[in-house]
Structure formats: structure tokens, C-alpha cells
Amino acid sequence: MKIRDVMNRHIEFADPDDPVTELAVTMGDLDVGCLPIGTPDDPKGVVTDRDILYRVVARGLDSSQIRARDVMSSPLISCRADDSLQAAMDTMTAHRVRRLAVTQGSGPVIGWVTLADLSRTLLLESDTVQTALRELTRESAG
């Protein structure tokens, strides 16, 4: 299985000049934990909910005055759409991140993959999990 099979293709980018308040509202509206900053052709970085919590809220800063560029993590770490799930997990581990932009070769960002996406996919493909689910289904039916 390849990253293209599990990635999210819908990505909202924020502008580096957007206030953190706006980023937080957008994350809430989209029910996501981060927003890439820049454009698909020119990604600058990423702002996560943890970035907002630790770099703004915990410091008592005014989130309406702080811009995305001030709290974003950069560069944006990525993998390729044709990478294996293991390669993406290795990249996440090496960079200590939970999310990766997905590119087509060295081109623009075309998707997004999270640790949760990878875990869910691997868990559902696990023979052990599938066997346990079948057993649970049999037990509840009987």
C-alpha cells in the first residue's frame, strides 16, 4: 500500500500573515489539528494546535496579534505519494512529527497524511485485528 491510498487530498492552506486567531477558528471549522502555511506550490511550514497552545496561549500572547509565520514550524516535512506507509512512518519518526505533506515527486503539495491515518490503516489490515473482530462478531451474534 502506498501513501496515495491513505492520504487526504483536501488541504486548506493559510497565509503566513494570517493571525493565529484565524488559524484556530479554521482548524476548529475543519476539525483538523494543523494547517500548512503558504501554497501548494510554495509551502512555508505548518502550524499545529500544539504550536498555538505552547507558543501563544501558554506564553499569554495575544493570538490576534501573532501571525502564522511567528509560530509555524519550518520547513514543511513531506513524503511522496508513491512512498510506502513504512517510509512515511520512518520520516515521521526521524523528524518527530505526526503529519506529513504529500508531494508528487518534487512537485507541489497534493495531499496530507497523519499518524492517525497510518495507524488506522495498519490496524485494519492486521490479521490479528481482523481475527479478533470476526470473533467478537460471532460472540455477539450467538
C-alpha positions in Angstrom: 0.0 0.0 0.0 1.2 3.5 -0.9 0.7 6.9 0.8 -1.6 7.9 -2.1 -4.0 5.2 -0.9 -4.5 6.7 2.5 -3.7 10.4 2.2 -6.3 13.2 2.5 -6.5 15.1 -0.8 -8.4 18.1 0.6 -5.9 20.6 2.0 -6.6 24.1 3.3 -3.5 26.4 3.3 -3.2 29.5 5.4 -1.2 32.6 4.6 1.9 33.4 6.7 0.3 36.8 7.6 -2.9 35.2 9.0 -3.4 35.9 12.7 -3.2 32.8 14.9 -6.9 33.5 16.0 -8.0 33.0 12.4 -5.9 29.7 12.2 -7.5 28.4 15.3 -11.0 29.2 14.0 -10.2 27.5 10.7 -8.8 24.4 12.4 -12.0 24.2 14.5 -14.2 24.6 11.5 -12.3 21.9 9.5 -11.9 19.7 12.6 -8.1 19.4 12.0 -5.1 19.7 14.2 -2.9 21.7 11.8 -2.8 24.0 8.8 0.0 24.1 6.2 1.2 27.6 5.7 1.9 29.0 2.2 0.6 27.5 -1.0 0.7 24.0 -2.6 3.4 25.3 -4.9 5.3 27.2 -2.2 4.8 25.6 1.2 6.4 27.6 4.0 5.7 25.4 7.1 2.9 24.2 9.3 1.1 25.5 12.4 -0.3 22.8 14.7 -2.8 23.1 17.6 0.2 22.3 19.8 2.1 25.2 18.3 -0.8 27.6 19.2 -1.1 26.1 22.7 2.6 26.2 23.6 3.9 29.2 21.6 1.0 31.5 22.1 -1.5 30.5 24.8 1.0 29.2 27.3 3.0 32.4 27.0 0.0 34.6 27.4 0.4 36.3 24.0 -2.5 38.0 22.1 -3.4 35.5 19.4 -4.9 38.2 17.3 -1.5 40.0 17.1 0.6 36.9 16.4 1.0 35.8 12.8 1.3 32.3 11.4 4.9 32.9 10.4 5.7 33.7 14.0 4.7 30.2 15.3 4.9 27.9 12.3 7.3 25.0 12.2 9.5 25.1 9.1 10.3 23.6 6.7 7.2 21.6 6.0 8.2 17.9 6.2 6.9 15.8 3.4 6.8 12.4 1.8 5.9 11.3 -1.7 2.6 9.9 -2.9 4.4 6.7 -4.0 6.2 6.2 -0.7 5.3 3.1 1.4 3.5 3.6 4.7 6.7 2.4 6.4 8.7 5.1 4.7 6.3 7.7 5.8 6.4 6.4 9.4 10.2 6.4 9.3 10.1 10.1 8.1 7.7 11.0 10.9 9.9 9.3 13.5 13.1 10.9 12.2 11.6 14.4 12.3 9.4 13.8 15.4 6.2 14.9 13.6 2.7 13.4 13.4 1.8 14.8 10.0 3.3 15.0 6.6 2.6 16.9 3.4 2.4 14.6 0.4 4.0 15.6 -2.9 4.1 14.1 -6.3 7.9 13.8 -6.8 9.4 17.2 -6.3 6.2 19.0 -7.3 3.5 20.8 -5.3 1.8 19.5 -2.2 -1.1 17.3 -3.3 -2.2 15.7 0.0 -1.7 15.3 3.7 -1.2 12.2 5.8 -1.3 11.9 9.6 -0.1 9.3 12.1 -3.7 8.5 12.8 -4.3 7.8 9.1 -1.4 5.4 9.0 -2.3 3.7 12.3 -5.9 3.2 11.3 -4.9 1.7 8.0 -2.3 -0.6 9.5 -4.6 -1.7 12.3 -7.4 -2.5 9.9 -5.1 -4.5 7.7 -3.7 -6.5 10.7 -4.6 -10.2 10.5 -4.7 -10.3 14.3 -7.2 -7.4 14.5 -9.3 -8.9 11.7 -9.4 -12.3 13.5 -10.4 -10.6 16.8 -13.1 -8.6 15.1 -14.5 -11.8 13.5 -14.5 -13.5 16.9 -16.3 -10.6 18.5 -18.9 -10.6 15.8 -19.5 -14.3 16.2 -19.8 -14.0 20.0 -22.2 -11.1 19.8 -24.4 -12.9 17.3 -24.6 -16.1 19.3 
